[in-house]
Amino acid sequence: MNDFKNFCISEYKRIFEEQYSSSELKKPDDKRKFAQKKAIKLASINAMKLFPNIEPADIWKTIYISHVNNVSGIVDQEIIRKVISADNSWKKSSGHAFEEMIRDIGNLHLKEHNIKLLLQKELSYELHNDNVINEVRDISWLKEQISTSIFDLYLAIEKDGKFLIYGCIQSKTSIRDRVTRDREPSINAMKAFFVSFAIVLDGDFLRLPKFQNMVNGNSPEFDINGWHNMYVLTNSNIDNDRIKTIDISMESFVNDCIISSEYWTNQRQWLDHKWKP
């Protein structure tokens, strides 16, 4: 048990120091933010590969400890301020690191299918440069989503350096406190005939009927499904209708991205909330 904890802590520190020293950013604070995001992402990937039997959520929590130690330093009167600062920076950096981790792993497997996962900021850039070839109605809708930061990632079919956006993804380390708020925008995406997926790291809450119904629907409180599918990065088997467990390879998620791109291209008019890859 201590082996994976020691690895997570040492690997985070190693990557942080390496990235901080090699960063070309000028301001120390910018260098620190860059290095810690890289350390969270890469240390998580390396630990999940090296310790496949350890719960990904436990690895994530251990790297959080390393992050707090790295930010807080020596224990003294200043430790309280630094721990608070570390916690705040963890929430922001870890969320972005998780998004990038999903993007990087997904794109590694999707590249040969001309499919690409785009971060929200990347889609914003492509829209600004007129590289999105969706219909005008779609582009207006996508710009609305970006303006309110609704979705974290977008699914795109790449054609001659331009992008056809066909799906939206909510990527969360834990959505226990956000799931109700995230569900409605997802339903709106499905009403606009976009694929809507969610990827979650800590999926313990999905063992509860209420949260299962939020995803799958078919209950008095939640009459329709909230997403086409929700994928949980875990070693446990909590598959339940539209809830799917995945490991670090994200195989079923990647396969569903491929299937949904083909369906969206050929039969988009039938891609409502009832559709399932």
N, C-alpha and C positions, 0 to 999 in steps of 0.2 A: 504493500500500500504506500509506503514511504518513497518507494522508487519513483513512482509517477509524480509525486509531489515535489521531490527533489529535482526531477528533470524539468518540470514546469517552471519552477522558480529560477533555476540556473539558466534555462533556455531563454526565458523572458529577458533576464539581465544581459545575457550574451548578445541577443539580437538588438536590444535597446542600445547598448554601448556601441555596437557595430554600426547601427543605422545613424545614431547621433553623431558619431565621429566622421562618418562619410557623407553626411548631408551637406548639400551646397546652400541650404537656407542660411540667411545671415543672422536673424534674430534668435537668441537662445530659446525663447518660448516657442517659436515656430519649429525649431529643430526638435525640441522635446515632444511636442504634439505629434510631429511626423514620426519620430522614433518609437513612441509608445504605441501608436496605432499599428505600425509594422510589427512590433514585438508581440502585441496581443494576437494579431492575425496569424503570423508565422509560427509562433510558439504553440498556438492552439492546433494548427494543422499538423505540426510535427508530433505533438503529444498524442493526438487522436490516431495517427498512423502507427506510432510506436507502442501505444497501449490500447489496442482495439477493444479490450474487455472492460475498460474503465468507462463509466458513463461520461459522455461529452460534457454534460452540465457540471460534473465534479471537476473535470479538467478546467473548465471555464472559471469556476469558483477559485481554484488553486492559483490560476494565473492572475486572478483579481488580487489575491493576497500578495503575490509578487509585485503587482502594480502599486499597491498601497505602500509596500515596503520601499519600493524604488522612489516613490514620490515623497514619503514622509521622512525617511532618513533616521537619524539618531533620535531616541526617545528623550524628549525634554519638554519644557513648557510650550514650545512651539508645535509639539506633535499634534495637538488637537486641531489647530488650524490646517496643518498639512494633511491630516487624515480626511478632514472635510473636503479639502481641495482635491485630494486623491479620489474620493468617492464621486465627486461631481465630474471630474475629468474621466473617470472610468465609465460612467453612464454614457457620456458623449462619445468617447473614443471607442469603447467596446461595441456600441451599436453600429458605428460606421465601419469598424473593423469586421464585424460579422457580415454586414452587407457586402463588403469587398471580398470576404472569404467565399461567400456564396457565388458572387460574380466570377471570381477567378476559377473556382473548381468547375462551375457550370460551363463557362466558356471553353475550358480545356477540352471538354467532351462534346460540346455543341458546334465547335468550329467547323468540323468536316461536314456539317449539315447546313452551313450558311445561316446559323442562328446565333444571336448574340444577346447576352444580358447586359443592359445598360443601367448604370446608376442614374438616379434622378438628375444629378448635375451634368452627366454625359448626355442624357436625352435633351436637356435644356440647351446644351451647346449645339447639338445636331439640329434642333428646331431653329435656333437662331441663325444657323448657316444654311437653312433650307435643304437639309439633307434627309428630311423625313418625307416620304412620298405617299403618305396616307391621304385620303380625301380631306377636303377643307373642314368638314364637320368633325372628323376625327381629330384633326390638328387643334381645332378650337377646344375640344374636350380635353385633350392631353395638356394643353397650356393651363387650363383651369386646375387640373390635378397638381401640376408642378407648383402653381402659385400658392397652394395650400399644403404642400408637402404630404400629400395623402399616401402615395406609394413610394417604396424605397428603390425598387428595381422595375425595369420594363423589359419585356420580351420583344425581340426584333428579328425580322428576316432581313438578311443583308443582301442587297442587289447592287452590284457595280459601285460599291462605296457608299450607297444610300440605304436608308432603313425604312422598313414597313413594320410599324408597331402593331403587335397583335395581342399583347398580354400585359398584365399588371401584377406585381408581386409585393406583398407586405412581408418584410423580413424582420423578425423580432427575436431577441434573446429570451424574452418572456412577455406574453401578452395577457397575463392574468388581469391586469388592471386596465388594459386597453382594448380587450377583445370586443366589447360592446361598441365602442367608438369606431373600431376598425371595420366592423362587420357591415355597417351601412354603406360606406364608400365602396366596399367590395361588391355589394349587391348592385350599386349604381353602375359599376364597371361592367357587370354581367348584362345589365339592361342596355348598355351601350354596345353590346356584342363584342366585348373584349374577354379574353381568358383572364380569370382571376385566381391566383394561387397565393398561399401564405406558407412561409417556412419559419419554424419555431425551434429554438434550442431547448428551452426548459418546458416540456410538455406535460408535467405532472397534473396540471389542472384539467387536462383532457380526459382524465380518468373519471371525472365527475359528470353525471348525466346532463347538467345544465350546459356545460361547455361543449359537450359532444353535440347537443342539440343546436348550439349556436353555429356549429360547422355543418352538421348534416340536415338540420331542419326537422320536419315531421313531428313537431310538438305543438301544443297549444300556444306557447309563448313564442316559438320560432317556427313559423309555418313553412318557410323555405330555407334551403341551405345558404350559408353565408359566403362560401367560396366554392369554386369548382373542386378544389382539393386543398388540404392543409398537410404539409410534410413536417414531421417531427424528427429532429436529429437525436436519436436515442438508441441504446442497446436493447431496450425493452420492446416487447411486441404490444403496441397499443392500437393496432390497426382497427379501424371501425368505420366502415362505409367510405366516406371521403377523407378520413384521417389515415395517413400513411406514414409508417416509420421508415427512415432512411439512415444510412451510415455516411461516412465521410466521402464515399464515392458518389453519393446522391443518384444512384442508378435509376430508380423509378421516377424521380423528379425529371431527370434528363430525358428519359423515354417519353414522359408525358408532355414535355416541352416540344418534342419532335412531332408527336401525334397531334397535339393541339395546333401546331403551325400548319400542318397539312389540312386539318379540318377547317381552320379559320380561312385558309386560302380558297378552299373549294366550296364550303357550305356555311359561310359565316352567318347567313340569315337564320340558321337553325341553332346558333350557338347562344342559347339563353341559359338561365341558371340551372335548368334541368340537365344540361349536357354534362357528360362525364368522360374524361379521357380513358 
